[in-house]
């Protein structure tokens, strides 16, 4: 058995990195993902985290604050992410909620995976929703959370707003790609506005 110097990769580590596509079902290399995005619509889940009062009414809406890869400016967004090949919608939703909100958010995923809204994004300026990278279809859900949210990944913070504040002109101007419209749809679905 040989020992590696500190910071040096072992053969096992190199093999793992080279074969991550085989080890993680649904994983695509950057080149494969770019090729797929150019040919077929990608499936996403989006979630609007909410806090509910004792009567089950939405009292607060959680919006992430992050830097935009498109414009470089600070933007607001929903929890969002791609569904991997072979991954169930419920699992994808839970994975992205945990990824964006932290392990102690304690989301209550709906028993029925019927989305509250469906958004179709295009890489060109037609329709309400745009995503410069791809044609994508997003199944959107309103998800109550009861725990402590600690934004992770590329999110800088999670702001809790009243539904009225969330749909204000100031906040909706910070949402990209038509998500202000999606936010309103989700809040109407939850009977919050």
N, C-alpha and C positions, 0 to 999 in steps of 0.2 A: 504494500500500500504506500503510495507516494503522498507526501504532504505538499500542499500548495502554500506559497508565500501569501501573506496577508493581502487581500484585494485581488489575488489571482483567481481566475475561474477554474473550477474543476471540470473534468470531462463530462461529468453528469450534468453540471449546470449548463454547459454549452449544448449538450444534446437536448436538454429541456427547452432552452430558448429556441433552438432550431426546429423543434417539433411541437411547439405550443399549439399549433393548429390541430394536431392529432390528439393532444391531451385535453384540450378544452373544447367540448362540443359547441359548434356554432361560431367558433372564433375564426375570423378572417384576417389575413395579413393586410397591411395597408394597401398593397397593390391589388389584392383580391377585392377588398372593400371598395376601392375606387372603381374597379371594373364593374362590380355589381351595381353600384350607385348609378353608373352611366347607362345601364341596361334595364334594370327592373326597379319598381317602387320598393322602398324599404318600409318595414313595419316598425312603428314606434308606439310606446305608451307615454302618456302625459298624465300628470296628477296635480290637482290643486289641493294642497294640504289645508285643512280647515280645523278650527276649534269650534266645538258646539257647546251650547249652554245646557242646563238641566232638562230643558224641553226638547232638545235635539235640533234647535235652530242654529244656523251658522252665526257665530259671534265674531270670529276673526278668520282672516284669510292669510295664508303664508306665501310670500313671494320671495324668490331667491334674488340676490344681487350678485352679478358676476360681470366680468369683462367680456365684451362681444368679440368673437373671433373675426367677425365681418368688418365692424367699424372701429374697433379698438376702444370704444367708449363704454361706460358703465350702463348695464341694462338690467331690467327685471325679467324673471322667467319663471316658468312652472318647473316642477320636477319632470324630467324628460329623458328618454333613452331608448335605444334600439332593442327590439326583441331578437334574441339570438335564435339561430336555426335549432329546432327541437325543444325550445324553451316554452313552457306554458305561460299564457298571459299573466296569470296570478304571480308566478315566480318572477317574471320580468318586472312587473309592477313593484313587488316587494324589494327586488334587488336595487332598482333605481331609487326607491324611497329611502332605503338604508344608505345607499351611496351618497345621496344628496342631503339627507336630514340627520344621519347618524343612527347608530344601533339602538338608541334609547328613545326614539320618536314614538314608538308604539302605535303604528298606523293600524286602522281598522279597515282592511280591504273588504270591499263589498262581497257579499255571498254570491251574487250574480255578477258575472264578468261582462254584462251588457254595459257598454260605455255610456256616459252621460252625453258625450258629443264625439263626433268624428271630424277630424281636420285633414284635408288633403293639401299638402305643400308641393309647390312646383319651383324649379330653379329659374324660372322666368317670371316677370311681373304680370301674371294673369290671376284672376280670382282673388280671394281674400288672404290666402296664406302663401308665404314664400319661404323657401329654404334654398339658398344659393348653391348648396352642395348636391342636391338630389331631388328627385320626385319621391315623396314620402307620404304615408298614410299613418295618422296618429289616432289611436283610440284613447280618449280622454276621460278621466275619472275624477270625482270629488272624493277625497279620502280624509276622514277625520283622524287626527292624531291627538294622543293624550299625554305623551311623554315629553321629555326635554329634547329639543332639536339642536343639534350641533352640526351646522353645515360642513360638508366635507368636499373633497375633490376640488373643483374650480370655483365653487360658490364662496363668496366672501362673507355673506350673512344671510339670514332669513328674517325678513321683516313681517311682523304680524300687524295687519291692518283691519279696520272694519270693512265690511263689504262695500260701503259707500266710498271710503277712502280708496279702496283698491280700484274702483272704476272711475276715479277722478281723472280729469284731463292730465294733471301732472304725472300721475303714476302710469296711466295707459300709454303716455308718450314714451315711456321707458321700456315698453314691451316691443320686441321685434317680430317681424315675420307675420303679422296679423294676429298675434296672440292676445291683443286687447279684445278682439272679437271673440276669441275662444274663451277668455276669462269671463266675459259677459254671458256667454252661452252656459258655462258651467255654473255661474252664480244664479242664473234664471232656473236652471235645472234643480238646484238646491233650494229654490224659493227664497233666496237671500237678497235679491233686489227686485 
